[in-house]
Amino acid sequence: MTAIPADSTTATPVVLPVTKAVLWLAGTVFLALALYYFIGVDQGAVSVFGSDTHIHEFVHDARHFLGFPCH
């Protein structure tokens, strides 16, 4: 039986400058905090956006699925 030789490719690491890494990290943190606010903290009546409950109602089932109480 003959063996098929494996490809000898090596992985090339992605080199990212520190300034770009900081921007990606800051953007990710901002997005994560915004999602956390809209899903976990926004209560509709005490919302940063006034008494508008559209966002609260839109993520209502996701809140319960993730274990956040809302009423």
ZITAFEN-V274586 format. One record per residue. N is the residue number from 0. RES is the residue in one letter. PHI is phi in whole degrees, 0 to 359 (999 if undefined). Layout:
N & RES & PHI
N & RES & PHI
This chain:
0 & M & 999
1 & T & 257
2 & A & 266
3 & I & 271
4 & P & 293
5 & A & 285
6 & D & 295
7 & S & 257
8 & T & 271
9 & T & 247
10 & A & 284
11 & T & 258
12 & P & 291
13 & V & 277
14 & V & 263
15 & L & 239
16 & P & 299
17 & V & 300
18 & T & 296
19 & K & 290
20 & A & 296
21 & V & 295
22 & L & 296
23 & W & 297
24 & L & 296
25 & A & 296
26 & G & 296
27 & T & 294
28 & V & 296
29 & F & 298
30 & L & 296
31 & A & 296
32 & L & 292
33 & A & 295
34 & L & 297
35 & Y & 300
36 & Y & 297
37 & F & 293
38 & I & 269
39 & G & 258
40 & V & 247
41 & D & 301
42 & Q & 251
43 & G & 84
44 & A & 292
45 & V & 253
46 & S & 289
47 & V & 298
48 & F & 267
49 & G & 89
50 & S & 270
51 & D & 282
52 & T & 256
53 & H & 298
54 & I & 294
55 & H & 300
56 & E & 291
57 & F & 294
58 & V & 256
59 & H & 303
60 & D & 292
61 & A & 295
62 & R & 300
63 & H & 292
64 & F & 298
65 & L & 274
66 & G & 92
67 & F & 272
68 & P & 282
69 & C & 220
70 & H & 201
